[in-house]
Amino acid sequence: MERVIKILWFLLLLIFFSNFKGSIQFDTSGNEDWLIFGKDFFHSNYIDEDIILPLKLKWEYKASSSPGISPLIDSSRIFLPTLDGKIHIVNINDGKRLDRLKFGDGVFGTPAISGKYLYVTKNSLKESLYCYNLQKRKIVWKKKFGRMETSPVVYKKFIIVCNLEGYIICLKKSSSEIIWRYRMGNEIYSTPVIVDDKLLTSNVKGRLILINIMKGIKIWEINLNSIVFSSPVYSNGHIFIGTREGNLMCIDILKGERKWKFKAGGAIYSTPSVNSDCVFFGSNDNFLYALNQQSGKLIWKFKTGAIINSSPLITKNAVIFGSLDHNVYVLDIKDGKLQWKFNTKGRIKSNIISNGKYIFVGYEDKYLAAFSMNK
């Protein structure tokens, strides 16, 4: 009887997860927008373009403070959040400022754009979630949901945020009314991934959890027994996430079980990136790693002159990333060999992004640069 119950339970799980996609659905439209953290709901940081070198510096923009985790791209505009609580809106083609929005406190998480609305989270004890109308240039609403350093996720009719008090909060996009609230406990620094109406994130203590968005109920959880500041990434039925102890974990999203673990030489604070075959990430040991997604086997690694704590940009033929050694690196995606390098004016902590025409790099003290591809 016990055997029959186990078989039935397994079949129910298969039915429940049958709508999970087997691989990343890449946007191949060219001149791609970058409207949320990580490019898509899976946090792939991938564009379906070939990089033709050398890259050429098109323009530099001086902001009011150091760049946040990642800029955004919406058509002909780039949105640059800065640590002094401002968002600079810059013309993509000439680097001239179009507008500068002020939100008062530090904007640590990457904002999200959905239609004419910009959603912004802040590390503030006062209002910490804003909805801003980009057409009317005014705040539609602002809410007090606790201090936040993650990015808002705008998915279907929902807005999902995580705070440093350990709560995941799901709101109605239309009214900002709370639909459900789930207590994780401990601070949450990981922006959730979304896979077919399921949400996955971790708290700082390594409690990794999968939640049904429509119902706000837990599907499974696993304890990584590690400190986690990295956000998760999804690809091919697996979740990849880094830890302060230097482990890159691979979790089977169907079973909620660890498939493999790779030990790097230093802490992993940034979010990994993926294509259809590999997972790429930087570490405090100064290396950029490429691993096989299925086996966790090291394919190649590349050493820089300092810590890497931002996510690499992945293209069809290249891996592009920055380091605290001030350099932008372009590596061959197959073997990790250096193809091109550019020295900026400061440390690179911000994720490098692209719209398929330009590569955008934010770096200290307060700069954003655009590089054109040699097409």
DRENSEMAR-726436 format. One record per residue (C-alpha): residue number from 1; residue in one letter; x negated, y negated, z. Coordinates in steps of 0.001 Angstrom, whole numbers. Example, Ala and Ser with C-alpha at 12.3 -4.5 7.8 and 13.67 -1.06 7.14 Angstrom:
BEGIN
  resi  resn       xx       yy       zz
     1     A   -12300     4500     7800
     2     S   -13670     1060     7140
! end
This chain:
BEGIN
  resi  resn       xx       yy       zz
     1     M        0        0        0
     2     E    -2840    -2370      888
     3     R    -4442    -1704    -2500
     4     V    -1170    -2551    -4292
     5     I     -854    -5844    -2363
     6     K    -4418    -6829    -3322
     7     I    -3722    -6095    -7004
     8     L     -514    -8124    -6933
     9     W    -2279   -11031    -5211
    10     F    -5037   -11000    -7844
    11     L    -2457   -11013   -10668
    12     L     -693   -13987    -9087
    13     L    -3978   -15889    -8956
    14     L    -4624   -15148   -12629
    15     I    -1196   -16480   -13567
    16     F    -1653   -19571   -11393
    17     F    -4998   -20432   -12967
    18     S    -4144   -19352   -16515
    19     N    -3984   -22950   -17718
    20     F    -7620   -23744   -16838
    21     K    -9559   -24647   -19966
    22     G   -12630   -22582   -20817
    23     S   -14839   -25460   -21903
    24     I   -15174   -29216   -22058
    25     Q   -12965   -30984   -24564
    26     F   -15346   -33536   -26026
    27     D   -14223   -36761   -27644
    28     T   -15621   -36860   -31183
    29     S   -13987   -40088   -32313
    30     G   -17171   -42223   -32267
    31     N   -17463   -45657   -30628
    32     E   -16170   -44016   -27468
    33     D   -14726   -45879   -24535
    34     W   -15955   -45037   -21052
    35     L   -12981   -45817   -18813
    36     I   -13696   -43781   -15677
    37     F   -16584   -42501   -13600
    38     G   -18428   -39725   -15448
    39     K   -16773   -40478   -18823
    40     D   -13917   -37972   -18370
    41     F   -12010   -36107   -15653
    42     F   -14726   -33402   -15667
    43     H   -17567   -35960   -15086
    44     S   -19456   -34602   -18099
    45     N   -21368   -37835   -18901
    46     Y   -21438   -36561   -22485
    47     I   -21022   -38274   -25859
    48     D   -20780   -36360   -29131
    49     E   -23481   -38319   -30948
    50     D   -27028   -37786   -32198
    51     I   -29545   -40303   -30882
    52     I   -31851   -41636   -33603
    53     L   -35012   -43230   -32261
    54     P   -36486   -45643   -31557
    55     L   -33895   -47516   -29513
    56     K   -34090   -51294   -29854
    57     L   -33372   -53797   -27105
    58     K   -30305   -55754   -28271
    59     W   -29677   -58037   -25284
    60     E   -30115   -58460   -21530
    61     Y   -27508   -59860   -19159
    62     K   -28345   -61258   -15718
    63     A   -25623   -60501   -13184
    64     S   -25034   -61837    -9669
    65     S   -26416   -58801    -7812
    66     S   -27655   -55242    -8290
    67     P   -25476   -52992   -10504
    68     G   -23159   -50431    -8937
    69     I   -23075   -46724    -9732
    70     S   -21895   -47077   -13324
    71     P   -20518   -49635   -15790
    72     L   -17414   -49013   -17898
    73     I   -16670   -49549   -21593
    74     D   -13315   -50676   -22948
    75     S   -13386   -51424   -26670
    76     S   -15640   -54488   -27149
    77     R   -16116   -55168   -23439
    78     I   -18402   -53705   -20803
    79     F   -17431   -53912   -17124
    80     L   -20355   -54144   -14702
    81     P   -19570   -53765   -10967
    82     T   -22177   -55323    -8661
    83     L   -22923   -54789    -4993
    84     D   -21799   -58315    -4047
    85     G   -18176   -57429    -4838
    86     K   -17954   -58805    -8371
    87     I   -17134   -57203   -11722
    88     H   -18775   -58850   -14723
    89     I   -16982   -58480   -18047
    90     V   -19491   -58814   -20887
    91     N   -19185   -58833   -24674
    92     I   -20715   -55618   -25949
    93     N   -22144   -57115   -29119
    94     D   -23975   -60196   -27806
    95     G   -24228   -59734   -24004
    96     K   -22357   -62954   -23221
    97     R   -20124   -63078   -20161
    98     L   -16395   -63110   -20859
    99     D   -15205   -63168   -17255
   100     R   -16290   -62464   -13688
   101     L   -13833   -60988   -11199
   102     K   -14395   -61471    -7477
   103     F   -13228   -58909    -4919
   104     G   -15015   -60184    -1816
   105     D   -16875   -57121     -522
   106     G   -19241   -54591    -2041
   107     V   -17837   -52503    -4882
   108     F   -19758   -49229    -4493
   109     G   -17535   -46900    -6523
   110     T   -17063   -47218   -10265
   111     P   -13691   -48846   -11093
   112     A   -11204   -47195   -13475
   113     I    -9392   -48670   -16483
   114     S    -5940   -47470   -17512
   115     G    -4238   -49493   -20241
   116     K    -4163   -53138   -19188
   117     Y    -4956   -52355   -15558
   118     L    -8247   -52202   -13696
   119     Y    -8341   -50224   -10426
   120     V   -11053   -51097    -7918
   121     T   -12081   -49483    -4615
   122     K   -14128   -51238    -1909
   123     N   -15915   -50431     1317
   124     S   -13712   -52724     3369
   125     L   -11694   -52484     6586
   126     K    -9189   -54834     4970
   127     E    -7706   -54238     1514
   128     S    -9756   -51514     -171
   129     L    -7774   -50609    -3316
   130     Y    -6871   -53203    -5949
   131     C    -4775   -53106    -9098
   132     Y    -5774   -55937   -11456
   133     N    -3927   -56917   -14649
   134     L    -6603   -57603   -17270
   135     Q    -4201   -59364   -19638
   136     K    -2674   -61723   -17079
   137     R    -5969   -61992   -15164
   138     K    -4430   -61547   -11743
   139     I    -4184   -59028    -8918
   140     V     -939   -57031    -9145
   141     W    -1298   -55439    -5713
   142     K    -3908   -54635    -3084
   143     K    -3659   -52026     -347
   144     K    -5415   -51107     2865
   145     F    -6401   -47431     2631
   146     G    -9637   -47373     4631
   147     R   -13228   -47883     3525
   148     M   -14060   -46268      181
   149     E   -17282   -45623    -1746
   150     T   -15800   -43193    -4271
   151     S   -14184   -44118    -7578
   152     P   -10410   -44195    -8092
   153     V    -8987   -41489   -10347
   154     V    -6033   -42489   -12538
   155     Y    -4367   -39295   -13728
   156     K     -946   -39120   -15394
   157     K     1452   -40963   -13038
   158     F     -945   -40811   -10089
   159     I    -3808   -42751    -8538
   160     I    -6060   -40635    -6321
   161     V    -8591   -42094    -3893
   162     C   -10821   -40733    -1119
   163     N   -11984   -42690     1916
   164     L   -14723   -42608     4535
   165     E   -12179   -41610     7167
   166     G   -11943   -38238     5414
   167     Y    -8591   -38568     3629
   168     I    -7579   -37810       47
   169     I    -4645   -40060     -844
   170     C    -2346   -39644    -3850
   171     L     -256   -42664    -4882
   172     K     2394   -43436    -7433
   173     K      737   -45335   -10260
   174     S     3870   -47432   -10806
   175     S     4413   -48623    -7230
   176     S     1307   -47691    -5162
   177     E     3642   -45722    -2853
   178     I     1898   -42840    -1069
   179     I     3048   -39433    -2378
   180     W      844   -37309     -162
   181     R    -2210   -37565     2066
   182     Y    -4623   -34712     2830
   183     R    -7102   -34825     5701
   184     M   -10515   -33392     4841
   185     G   -12290   -34600     7968
   186     N   -15662   -36406     7817
   187     E   -16589   -38984     5190
   188     I   -15917   -38361     1493
   189     Y   -18552   -39688     -928
   190     S   -17625   -37340    -3790
   191     T   -15308   -38624    -6522
   192     P   -12890   -35769    -7404
   193     V   -12859   -33880   -10688
   194     I    -9461   -33110   -12221
   195     V    -8783   -29855   -14067
   196     D    -5230   -29185   -15242
   197     D    -3316   -30737   -12329
   198     K    -5873   -29517    -9801
   199     L    -8224   -31763    -7848
   200     L   -11585   -30748    -6438
   201     T   -13875   -32683    -4121
   202     S   -16150   -32260    -1101
   203     N   -16626   -34113     2147
   204     V   -20079   -35038     3415
   205     K   -20301   -31825     5471
   206     G   -19904   -29645     2370
   207     R   -16252   -28671     2729
   208     L   -15379   -28123     -947
   209     I   -11643   -27957    -1585
   210     L    -9272   -27382    -4526
   211     I    -5842   -29039    -4252
   212     N    -2664   -28861    -6334
   213     I    -2067   -32514    -7277
   214     M     1656   -32122    -7834
   215     K     2261   -30676    -4364
   216     G     -693   -31926    -2318
   217     I    -1421   -28433    -1015
   218     K    -4718   -26587     -708
   219     I    -5413   -23725    -3127
   220     W    -8766   -22693    -1689
   221     E   -11771   -24085      140
   222     I   -15385   -23060      610
   223     N   -18020   -24272     3045
   224     L   -21264   -25120     1240
   225     N   -23115   -25400     4582
   226     S   -24874   -28485     3237
   227     I   -24699   -32277     3285
   228     V   -23014   -33556      108
   229     F   -23161   -37042    -1413
   230     S   -23025   -35829    -5024
   231     S   -19754   -35689    -6959
   232     P   -18739   -32369    -8568
   233     V   -18772   -31592   -12298
   234     Y   -16617   -29045   -14149
   235     S   -17517   -26929   -17184
   236     N   -16565   -23493   -18491
   237     G   -14637   -22389   -15426
   238     H   -17306   -23515   -12976
   239     I   -17975   -26392   -10600
   240     F   -21503   -27769   -10204
   241     I   -22482   -29913    -7220
   242     G   -25748   -31034    -5616
   243     T   -26706   -31195    -1933
   244     R   -29069   -33173      265
   245     E   -30954   -29938      931
   246     G   -31902   -29836    -2766
   247     N   -29536   -27073    -3875
   248     L   -27534   -27196    -7102
   249     M   -24496   -24988    -6459
   250     C   -22325   -23232    -9041
   251     I   -18813   -22342    -7848
   252     D   -16310   -20149    -9703
   253     I   -13176   -22313    -9825
   254     L   -10858   -19306   -10145
   255     K   -12156   -17424    -7119
   256     G   -13514   -20274    -4991
   257     E   -16765   -18359    -4595
   258     R   -20391   -19312    -5146
   259     K   -21824   -17801    -8327
   260     W   -25412   -19005    -8011
   261     K   -27664   -21527    -6283
   262     F   -30767   -23246    -7646
   263     K   -33314   -24830    -5297
   264     A   -34932   -28063    -6479
   265     G   -37904   -29681    -4781
   266     G   -35954   -32578    -3270
   267     A   -32525   -33862    -2330
   268     I   -29822   -34189    -5013
   269     Y   -27751   -37314    -4421
   270     S   -26533   -38025    -7951
   271     T   -23807   -36286    -9923
   272     P   -24977   -33659   -12457
   273     S   -24071   -33897   -16158
   274     V   -23101   -31147   -18592
   275     N   -22733   -30123   -22204
   276     S   -21156   -26830   -23260
   277     D   -24183   -24729   -22241
   278     C   -26344   -26501   -19664
   279     V   -26164   -28538   -16479
   280     F   -28605   -31450   -16032
   281     F   -29522   -33289   -12832
   282     G   -32187   -35409   -11178
   283     S   -33732   -34979    -7756
   284     N   -35756   -36805    -5119
   285     D   -38736   -34682    -6175
   286     N   -38989   -36942    -9286
   287     F   -37893   -34179   -11692
   288     L   -35021   -34001   -14181
   289     Y   -33790   -30389   -14471
   290     A   -31918   -28458   -17164
   291     L   -30304   -25164   -16121
   292     N   -28271   -22524   -17911
   293     Q   -24677   -22853   -16680
   294     Q   -23936   -19143   -16569
   295     S   -27104   -17841   -14924
   296     G   -28581   -20862   -13129
   297     K   -31894   -20100   -14828
   298     L   -34299   -23022   -15314
   299     I   -34593   -23973   -18985
   300     W   -36953   -26918   -18527
   301     K   -37860   -29714   -16130
   302     F   -39453   -33112   -16676
   303     K   -41421   -35126   -14102
   304     T   -41125   -38905   -13764
   305     G   -43016   -41325   -11542
   306     A   -40335   -41676    -8854
   307     I   -36978   -40493    -7502
   308     I   -34070   -39905    -9880
   309     N   -30768   -40689    -8175
   310     S   -28503   -41498   -11129
   311     S   -26734   -39206   -13584
   312     P   -28239   -38523   -17032
   313     L   -26393   -39373   -20234
   314     I   -26059   -36286   -22440
   315     T   -25807   -36459   -26235
   316     K   -25904   -33809   -28958
   317     N   -29699   -33945   -29232
   318     A   -30992   -35882   -26217
   319     V   -30930   -36460   -22464
   320     I   -31203   -40135   -21477
   321     F   -31785   -41211   -17888
   322     G   -33509   -43702   -15626
   323     S   -35794   -43411   -12623
   324     L   -36876   -45581    -9713
   325     D   -40198   -45879   -11588
   326     H   -38425   -48551   -13771
   327     N   -38433   -46375   -16914
   328     V   -35693   -45258   -19278
   329     Y   -36507   -41787   -20647
   330     V   -35185   -40021   -23746
   331     L   -35915   -36276   -23793
   332     D   -35273   -33624   -26411
   333     I   -32279   -31688   -25112
   334     K   -33684   -28301   -26169
   335     D   -37141   -28370   -24600
   336     G   -37208   -31465   -22366
   337     K   -40123   -33067   -24193
   338     L   -40447   -36850   -24055
   339     Q   -39238   -38580   -27225
   340     W   -39120   -42238   -26125
   341     K   -39671   -44387   -23029
   342     F   -38955   -48008   -22094
   343     N   -40129   -49896   -19007
   344     T   -37489   -52206   -17497
   345     K   -37834   -55008   -14955
   346     G   -36748   -52920   -11973
   347     R   -35640   -49638   -10450
   348     I   -32829   -47795   -12212
   349     K   -30149   -46546    -9821
   350     S   -27134   -46993   -12098
   351     N   -25874   -44325   -14509
   352     I   -26762   -44924   -18162
   353     I   -23701   -44895   -20445
   354     S   -22955   -45296   -24153
   355     N   -20136   -46022   -26603
   356     G   -21887   -44223   -29466
   357     K   -23323   -47467   -30836
   358     Y   -25230   -48900   -27872
   359     I   -26937   -47447   -24805
   360     F   -26312   -49482   -21623
   361     V   -28770   -49547   -18733
   362     G   -28277   -51316   -15399
   363     Y   -31357   -51969   -13272
   364     E   -32595   -53980   -10317
   365     D   -32707   -56746    -9402
   366     K   -29537   -57724   -11287
   367     Y   -29733   -56803   -14970
   368     L   -27766   -54970   -17629
   369     A   -29438   -54203   -20963
   370     A   -28014   -52929   -24260
   371     F   -30123   -50829   -26649
   372     S   -28983   -50277   -30212
   373     M   -29460   -46942   -31931
   374     N   -31538   -46791   -35081
   375     K   -28688   -45841   -37427
! end
